[in-house]
Amino acid sequence: MPQCWTRRPAAVPAAVLPTGRCGRCRWSCLATAPALRLTALVLAAHTGARPEHSTDMDILTRLCGHSPQQTGELLDRLVTTRTLRAWHHNRETDAVSWQLPQPQARTPT
């Protein structure tokens, strides 16, 4: 008789769960809501080597699956959680720009 696949998978040990940041990237992996994580991921994909980054609001909202108003609220929450330093929406060009927080200097221990 074939094995039934309705069982729940075994619990993942706490040591396997992410604890804060992904390897070398500066983006927080544990933003509270899935919508916030998706927005952070889309911004990370559009982040370059320059200190200020930008993309069109239309692209950002389409990739995040939200309205421009919802995307603005999510960007505000990313600033509140210090994932972003600041963001701005230029309504004339429909460009959204954002700045990452400054990396914290590590103190020798």
C-alpha positions as CSV (number, residue, x, y, z in Angstrom):
1,M,0.0,0.0,0.0
2,P,1.4,3.5,-0.9
3,Q,2.4,5.7,1.9
4,C,0.0,8.5,2.8
5,W,1.4,12.0,2.4
6,T,-1.0,13.8,4.7
7,R,1.5,13.7,7.7
8,R,3.0,16.9,8.7
9,P,6.8,17.2,8.3
10,A,8.9,16.9,11.4
11,A,9.7,20.1,13.2
12,V,12.8,21.9,12.0
13,P,15.4,22.2,14.8
14,A,15.9,25.8,16.0
15,A,19.5,25.7,15.0
16,V,18.5,25.3,11.4
17,L,16.2,28.4,11.3
18,P,17.7,31.7,10.2
19,T,18.7,34.0,13.1
20,G,19.0,37.4,11.6
21,R,20.9,38.2,8.4
22,C,21.9,36.1,5.4
23,G,25.6,35.5,5.1
24,R,27.2,38.5,3.5
25,C,24.2,40.5,2.6
26,R,23.1,43.5,4.6
27,W,19.4,42.8,4.2
28,S,17.4,41.5,7.2
29,C,16.0,38.0,6.5
30,L,13.6,38.0,9.4
31,A,11.3,41.0,8.6
32,T,8.2,40.2,10.5
33,A,5.5,39.9,7.8
34,P,5.9,37.9,4.5
35,A,4.9,41.1,2.6
36,L,7.8,43.0,4.3
37,R,10.2,40.2,3.5
38,L,9.2,40.2,-0.2
39,T,9.6,44.0,-0.4
40,A,13.1,43.7,1.2
41,L,13.9,41.0,-1.3
42,V,12.8,43.0,-4.3
43,L,14.8,46.0,-3.1
44,A,17.8,43.8,-2.6
45,A,17.5,42.6,-6.1
46,H,17.5,46.2,-7.4
47,T,20.4,47.4,-5.2
48,G,23.6,48.2,-6.9
49,A,27.1,49.4,-5.8
50,R,26.1,53.1,-5.6
51,P,25.1,54.6,-2.2
52,E,21.5,55.5,-3.4
53,H,19.4,53.0,-5.3
54,S,16.2,53.5,-7.4
55,T,13.6,51.8,-9.6
56,D,10.2,52.8,-11.0
57,M,7.3,52.6,-8.6
58,D,5.4,50.6,-11.2
59,I,8.1,47.9,-11.3
60,L,8.3,47.8,-7.5
61,T,4.6,47.5,-7.0
62,R,4.3,44.8,-9.7
63,L,7.1,42.7,-8.3
64,C,5.8,43.0,-4.8
65,G,2.1,42.5,-5.8
66,H,0.8,45.5,-3.9
67,S,-0.7,48.8,-4.7
68,P,1.6,51.9,-4.6
69,Q,0.0,52.9,-1.3
70,Q,0.7,49.5,0.3
71,T,4.2,49.5,-1.1
72,G,4.8,53.0,0.5
73,E,3.5,51.7,3.8
74,L,5.9,48.7,3.6
75,L,8.8,50.9,2.8
76,D,8.0,53.0,5.8
77,R,8.0,49.9,7.9
78,L,11.4,48.9,6.5
79,V,12.7,52.3,7.6
80,T,11.1,51.8,11.1
81,T,12.9,48.4,11.4
82,R,16.1,50.0,10.2
83,T,16.4,47.8,7.1
84,L,16.4,51.0,5.1
85,R,17.8,54.3,6.1
86,A,15.4,56.3,4.0
87,W,13.2,56.2,0.9
88,H,11.6,58.7,-1.4
89,H,9.0,58.6,-4.2
90,N,9.4,61.2,-6.9
91,R,5.9,61.6,-8.3
92,E,7.0,63.4,-11.4
93,T,9.2,60.6,-12.6
94,D,7.5,57.8,-10.6
95,A,10.9,56.7,-9.4
96,V,11.4,55.3,-5.9
97,S,14.8,55.7,-4.4
98,W,16.2,54.3,-1.2
99,Q,19.3,54.4,1.0
100,L,20.7,51.5,3.0
101,P,21.8,52.0,6.6
102,Q,25.5,52.5,7.2
103,P,27.2,49.3,8.1
104,Q,28.2,49.2,11.8
105,A,31.9,49.1,12.5
106,R,32.8,45.9,14.4
107,T,34.7,46.5,17.6
108,P,37.6,44.1,18.3
109,T,37.0,41.8,21.2
